[in-house]
Amino acid sequence: MEKELKALRDKIDNIDEQLIDLLNQRLEQVVAVGRLKSKNNALVYRPERELEIISRLNTYNRGLLNSKAIEAIFLEIFAMSRNYELPQRVAYLGPEGSFTHQAAESRFGAMSDYIPMNSIASVFESVDTERVAFGVVPIENNQVGIVSETIDLLAERELTIAAEVMLPIHFTLAGLCEKISDIKRIYSKDVAFGQCKRFLDTSFNGRKIELIPVESTSKACRLAKEDDQSAALASAIAARSAQVPILFDNVEDSADNLTRFLILAKNFENQPSSNDRTTLLATVENKPGALAKLLSEVERLGINLTRIESRPAKKGKHFDYWFFIDADGHFREPKFQALIQNDRINLKTLGSYVKMES
């Protein structure tokens, strides 16, 4: 057995060395592409091109790798390659170890320069003033709903949505206690308590556990590390960063808990792909039938709306509203151009970007 095992390991080692050689060859081509882009001031981050490559590789694949594995591997390769072309600074809603941090790393890899911000507004400000190239913020959760602050700031700021990230939200219970019966306190964000209610109700045999809300799951892990009679509800990345042992994985009530994040940039435009989403802001006159006219025009042009959400305009003393709209397609398509150029409709395009599957 040992001889057979060694032979198999030698083959794996040989394949690993080939992978290193091929990755270095790929990076040589990336550097050449980077020089061309630099001469022409072209964009380094091209989500639609990355989608095209992943789709092609999934079609090419004939082996054991599944589509999720191919996507994970190549997103990291893309992120590494971009940093060879141009090192990237990325702001995100912190602190370190937050789900937004996890979403940022899933697109920009381990080599980017990540800057945690204490508010969504600070992320917008950092991108707007070009202190960073990109910002990552949450926009909605399929269990809790929309993030109003993000939508309001999209209306106020002149930023572009460069991409979106769909991240499954999994909570862990982490702490120093060897047995769950030793836990007397649990730290976490208040929203996490709500999303893990079933686990909390059924796991402590009716014992009253003190639930202590804190401003972040990262802080919850730090507190749990200092308190040997406590635990934290947090992301796995936060628990690992704080070096707190994970007692239980996936303690959230819903296995379908998903958060959508936006990647923001300034003066950014994606090229059309085969699977785009366009986000718009619409303001309509405060009179009967105004919204109906907008929707009628959308229907006439054959535009498929996937979301329409009203928000207060916050101007003057009247109850005026604007509408946050998601639609299938790219704003350069003729049907969108016809809508945008309609003098009777006041629209602001926030960006067209590759639509990620949930």
C-alpha positions as CSV (number, residue, x, y, z in Angstrom):
1,M,0.0,0.0,0.0
2,E,2.8,2.4,0.9
3,K,4.4,1.9,-2.5
4,E,1.2,2.6,-4.3
5,L,0.4,5.6,-2.1
6,K,3.9,7.1,-2.8
7,A,3.4,6.6,-6.6
8,L,0.1,8.4,-6.5
9,R,1.6,11.3,-4.4
10,D,4.5,11.6,-6.8
11,K,2.0,12.0,-9.7
12,I,0.1,14.7,-7.7
13,D,3.4,16.5,-7.0
14,N,4.3,16.4,-10.7
15,I,0.9,17.8,-11.6
16,D,1.3,20.5,-9.0
17,E,4.6,21.6,-10.6
18,Q,2.9,21.6,-14.0
19,L,0.2,23.9,-12.6
20,I,2.8,26.3,-11.2
21,D,4.5,26.4,-14.6
22,L,1.2,27.0,-16.4
23,L,0.1,29.7,-13.9
24,N,3.4,31.5,-14.5
25,Q,2.9,31.3,-18.2
26,R,-0.6,32.8,-17.8
27,L,0.8,35.6,-15.7
28,E,3.3,36.5,-18.4
29,Q,0.4,37.0,-20.7
30,V,-1.5,39.0,-18.1
31,V,1.5,41.3,-17.7
32,A,1.5,41.8,-21.5
33,V,-2.2,42.6,-21.4
34,G,-1.6,45.0,-18.5
35,R,0.9,47.0,-20.6
36,L,-1.6,47.3,-23.4
37,K,-4.3,48.4,-21.1
38,S,-2.0,51.0,-19.5
39,K,-1.2,52.6,-22.8
40,N,-4.9,52.9,-23.6
41,N,-6.2,53.7,-20.1
42,A,-8.4,50.6,-20.3
43,L,-10.3,49.0,-17.4
44,V,-8.5,46.3,-15.4
45,Y,-11.6,44.8,-13.8
46,R,-13.8,43.3,-16.5
47,P,-16.6,41.2,-14.8
48,E,-18.2,40.4,-18.2
49,R,-14.9,39.0,-19.5
50,E,-14.5,36.9,-16.4
51,L,-18.0,35.5,-16.8
52,E,-17.2,34.6,-20.4
53,I,-14.1,32.7,-19.5
54,I,-15.8,30.8,-16.7
55,S,-18.7,29.9,-19.0
56,R,-16.3,28.7,-21.7
57,L,-14.3,26.6,-19.2
58,N,-17.5,25.0,-17.8
59,T,-18.4,24.0,-21.4
60,Y,-14.9,22.7,-22.0
61,N,-14.7,20.7,-18.7
62,R,-14.9,16.9,-19.0
63,G,-13.6,16.0,-15.6
64,L,-14.6,15.8,-11.9
65,L,-14.5,19.6,-11.3
66,N,-18.0,21.0,-11.0
67,S,-19.1,24.5,-12.0
68,K,-18.8,25.9,-8.5
69,A,-15.2,24.6,-8.1
70,I,-14.2,26.1,-11.5
71,E,-15.7,29.5,-10.5
72,A,-14.0,29.5,-7.1
73,I,-10.6,28.6,-8.6
74,F,-10.7,31.0,-11.5
75,L,-12.1,34.0,-9.5
76,E,-9.0,33.7,-7.3
77,I,-6.8,33.5,-10.4
78,F,-8.5,36.5,-11.9
79,A,-8.0,38.5,-8.7
80,M,-4.3,37.6,-8.5
81,S,-3.9,38.5,-12.2
82,R,-5.6,41.9,-11.7
83,N,-3.2,42.7,-8.9
84,Y,-0.2,42.0,-11.2
85,E,-1.8,44.5,-13.7
86,L,-2.6,47.1,-11.1
87,P,-2.8,46.6,-7.3
88,Q,-6.3,47.4,-6.1
89,R,-7.5,49.1,-2.9
90,V,-11.0,48.0,-1.9
91,A,-13.2,49.6,0.8
92,Y,-15.9,47.5,2.4
93,L,-18.4,47.7,5.3
94,G,-16.3,46.4,8.1
95,P,-15.0,45.3,10.4
96,E,-12.5,42.7,9.3
97,G,-14.2,39.3,9.1
98,S,-17.7,40.7,8.3
99,F,-19.8,39.1,5.6
100,T,-19.1,42.1,3.4
101,H,-15.4,41.5,3.8
102,Q,-16.0,37.9,2.7
103,A,-18.0,39.1,-0.3
104,A,-15.1,41.5,-1.2
105,E,-12.5,38.7,-1.0
106,S,-14.6,36.4,-3.1
107,R,-14.2,38.8,-6.0
108,F,-10.8,40.6,-5.4
109,G,-8.9,37.7,-3.9
110,A,-6.3,37.5,-1.1
111,M,-3.8,39.9,-2.5
112,S,-5.9,43.1,-2.7
113,D,-5.5,45.9,-0.2
114,Y,-8.7,45.8,1.9
115,I,-9.9,48.8,3.9
116,P,-12.7,48.3,6.5
117,M,-15.1,51.2,6.9
118,N,-17.5,51.7,9.9
119,S,-20.5,52.8,7.7
120,I,-21.9,52.3,4.3
121,A,-21.7,56.1,3.8
122,S,-17.9,55.9,4.4
123,V,-17.6,53.3,1.7
124,F,-19.4,55.5,-0.8
125,E,-17.2,58.5,0.3
126,S,-14.0,56.5,-0.2
127,V,-15.0,55.5,-3.7
128,D,-16.3,59.0,-4.6
129,T,-13.1,60.7,-3.6
130,E,-11.1,57.9,-5.4
131,R,-9.1,57.0,-2.2
132,V,-10.0,53.4,-3.3
133,A,-10.8,51.8,-6.7
134,F,-13.8,49.9,-5.5
135,G,-16.3,49.7,-2.6
136,V,-18.4,46.7,-1.5
137,V,-21.7,47.2,0.3
138,P,-24.8,45.1,1.1
139,I,-27.9,45.9,-0.9
140,E,-30.4,43.2,0.2
141,N,-30.9,40.0,2.1
142,N,-33.6,37.5,1.0
143,Q,-34.7,36.9,4.6
144,V,-34.6,40.5,6.0
145,G,-35.1,42.7,2.9
146,I,-33.5,45.8,1.4
147,V,-30.7,47.9,2.9
148,S,-32.3,51.3,2.7
149,E,-29.1,53.3,3.3
150,T,-27.4,51.7,0.3
151,I,-30.3,52.6,-2.0
152,D,-30.6,56.2,-0.7
153,L,-26.8,56.7,-1.2
154,L,-27.0,55.4,-4.7
155,A,-29.5,58.2,-5.4
156,E,-27.3,60.8,-3.8
157,R,-23.9,59.9,-5.1
158,E,-22.6,59.8,-8.7
159,L,-21.2,56.2,-8.5
160,T,-21.6,53.2,-10.7
161,I,-22.5,49.6,-9.9
162,A,-19.6,47.6,-11.4
163,A,-20.7,44.2,-10.3
164,E,-22.8,42.2,-7.8
165,V,-22.0,39.3,-5.5
166,M,-24.5,36.8,-4.2
167,L,-23.2,35.3,-0.9
168,P,-24.8,32.5,1.1
169,I,-24.9,33.6,4.7
170,H,-23.8,30.9,7.1
171,F,-23.4,31.5,10.9
172,T,-21.3,29.5,13.2
173,L,-21.4,29.2,17.0
174,A,-17.8,29.8,18.2
175,G,-16.4,29.8,21.7
176,L,-13.9,28.4,24.2
177,C,-16.5,26.2,26.0
178,E,-16.0,22.5,25.5
179,K,-19.7,21.7,26.1
180,I,-22.7,23.7,25.0
181,S,-24.1,23.4,28.6
182,D,-21.2,25.6,29.8
183,I,-22.4,28.6,27.7
184,K,-24.1,31.3,29.6
185,R,-23.9,34.3,27.2
186,I,-23.9,34.7,23.4
187,Y,-22.6,37.8,21.7
188,S,-23.6,38.8,18.2
189,K,-25.3,41.4,16.0
190,D,-29.1,41.7,16.8
191,V,-30.0,40.6,13.2
192,A,-28.0,37.3,13.7
193,F,-30.1,36.4,16.8
194,G,-33.2,36.7,14.6
195,Q,-31.7,34.6,11.8
196,C,-30.5,31.8,14.2
197,K,-33.6,31.8,16.5
198,R,-34.6,28.2,15.9
199,F,-31.1,27.0,16.8
200,L,-31.1,29.2,20.0
201,D,-34.5,27.9,21.0
202,T,-33.7,24.2,20.6
203,S,-30.1,23.9,21.6
204,F,-30.0,24.8,25.3
205,N,-32.7,22.5,26.7
206,G,-34.8,25.4,27.9
207,R,-32.0,27.2,29.7
208,K,-32.1,31.0,29.7
209,I,-29.1,32.2,27.8
210,E,-28.2,35.9,27.8
211,L,-28.1,37.3,24.3
212,I,-25.8,40.3,24.1
213,P,-26.1,42.4,21.0
214,V,-22.8,44.1,19.8
215,E,-22.0,46.1,16.7
216,S,-20.4,43.3,14.7
217,T,-19.9,39.6,14.6
218,S,-16.1,40.2,14.6
219,K,-16.4,42.0,17.9
220,A,-18.6,39.1,19.2
221,C,-15.7,36.7,18.5
222,R,-13.2,38.9,20.3
223,L,-15.5,39.1,23.3
224,A,-16.1,35.3,23.3
225,K,-12.3,34.8,23.2
226,E,-12.0,36.8,26.5
227,D,-15.0,35.1,28.2
228,D,-14.8,31.4,28.7
229,Q,-18.5,31.1,29.6
230,S,-19.7,32.6,26.4
231,A,-19.9,32.0,22.6
232,A,-20.4,34.1,19.5
233,L,-22.8,33.8,16.5
234,A,-20.5,34.9,13.7
235,S,-19.2,34.1,10.2
236,A,-16.6,31.4,9.9
237,I,-14.1,34.0,8.6
238,A,-14.6,36.1,11.8
239,A,-14.1,33.1,14.1
240,R,-10.9,32.1,12.3
241,S,-9.6,35.6,12.3
242,A,-10.1,35.8,16.1
243,Q,-8.8,32.3,16.6
244,V,-12.0,31.2,18.4
245,P,-12.9,27.5,18.0
246,I,-16.0,26.7,16.0
247,L,-18.5,24.6,18.0
248,F,-21.3,24.3,15.4
249,D,-21.4,25.2,11.7
250,N,-24.5,26.5,9.7
251,V,-26.7,27.4,12.7
252,E,-28.9,29.8,10.7
253,D,-32.6,29.0,10.5
254,S,-32.8,29.0,6.7
255,A,-30.3,27.2,4.4
256,D,-31.4,29.7,1.7
257,N,-30.2,32.8,3.6
258,L,-28.6,34.9,0.8
259,T,-27.2,38.4,0.7
260,R,-26.7,40.4,-2.4
261,F,-23.7,42.9,-2.4
262,L,-22.8,45.6,-4.8
263,I,-19.3,46.5,-6.0
264,L,-19.2,50.3,-6.6
265,A,-16.8,52.2,-8.7
266,K,-16.4,55.7,-10.2
267,N,-16.7,56.3,-14.0
268,F,-17.0,52.6,-14.7
269,E,-18.8,50.9,-17.6
270,N,-19.0,47.2,-18.4
271,Q,-19.3,45.9,-21.9
272,P,-22.5,43.9,-22.6
273,S,-22.5,40.2,-21.8
274,S,-25.1,37.5,-22.4
275,N,-26.5,37.9,-18.9
276,D,-26.7,41.5,-17.6
277,R,-28.7,43.4,-15.1
278,T,-29.3,47.1,-15.3
279,T,-30.2,49.3,-12.3
280,L,-32.0,52.5,-12.7
281,L,-33.5,55.3,-10.6
282,A,-36.8,56.8,-11.8
283,T,-38.6,59.9,-10.6
284,V,-42.1,60.5,-11.7
285,E,-44.5,63.5,-11.3
286,N,-46.7,63.4,-8.3
287,K,-50.0,63.0,-10.1
288,P,-52.4,60.2,-11.0
289,G,-51.2,57.7,-13.6
290,A,-47.5,58.9,-13.6
291,L,-46.1,55.6,-12.5
292,A,-48.5,53.7,-14.7
293,K,-47.2,55.6,-17.7
294,L,-43.6,54.5,-16.9
295,L,-44.6,50.9,-16.5
296,S,-46.6,51.0,-19.7
297,E,-43.6,52.3,-21.6
298,V,-41.4,49.6,-20.1
299,E,-43.9,47.0,-21.2
300,R,-44.1,48.5,-24.7
301,L,-40.3,48.3,-25.1
302,G,-40.2,44.7,-23.8
303,I,-38.0,45.4,-20.8
304,N,-38.3,42.8,-18.0
305,L,-38.3,44.4,-14.6
306,T,-37.2,42.2,-11.7
307,R,-37.6,44.8,-8.9
308,I,-39.2,48.1,-8.3
309,E,-38.9,49.7,-4.9
310,S,-40.2,53.2,-3.8
311,R,-38.1,55.5,-1.6
312,P,-38.9,58.9,-0.3
313,A,-37.3,61.7,-2.3
314,K,-36.5,63.7,0.8
315,K,-37.0,67.0,-1.0
316,G,-39.4,69.7,0.0
317,K,-42.4,69.3,2.2
318,H,-44.3,67.0,-0.1
319,F,-44.6,63.2,0.0
320,D,-42.6,62.6,-3.2
321,Y,-41.0,59.4,-4.1
322,W,-38.4,58.0,-6.6
323,F,-38.2,54.3,-7.7
324,F,-35.2,51.9,-7.5
325,I,-35.5,49.6,-10.5
326,D,-33.7,46.4,-11.6
327,A,-34.2,45.1,-15.1
328,D,-32.8,42.4,-17.3
329,G,-30.4,43.5,-20.0
330,H,-27.7,46.1,-20.7
331,F,-28.4,49.9,-20.8
332,R,-26.6,50.1,-24.2
333,E,-29.4,47.9,-25.8
334,P,-31.7,49.9,-28.0
335,K,-34.8,49.3,-25.8
336,F,-33.0,50.8,-22.8
337,Q,-31.8,53.7,-24.8
338,A,-35.3,54.4,-26.0
339,L,-36.5,54.4,-22.4
340,I,-33.6,56.6,-21.2
341,Q,-34.0,59.1,-23.9
342,N,-37.8,59.5,-23.4
343,D,-38.3,63.1,-22.4
344,R,-41.4,62.2,-20.3
345,I,-39.4,59.9,-18.1
346,N,-36.7,61.0,-15.7
347,L,-34.2,58.2,-15.3
348,K,-30.7,57.8,-13.9
349,T,-28.6,54.8,-14.9
350,L,-26.7,53.3,-12.0
351,G,-24.9,50.6,-14.0
352,S,-25.2,47.5,-16.1
353,Y,-23.3,44.5,-14.8
354,V,-23.1,40.7,-15.0
355,K,-26.1,39.1,-13.3
356,M,-25.0,36.5,-10.7
357,E,-27.1,33.5,-10.1
358,S,-28.4,32.9,-6.6
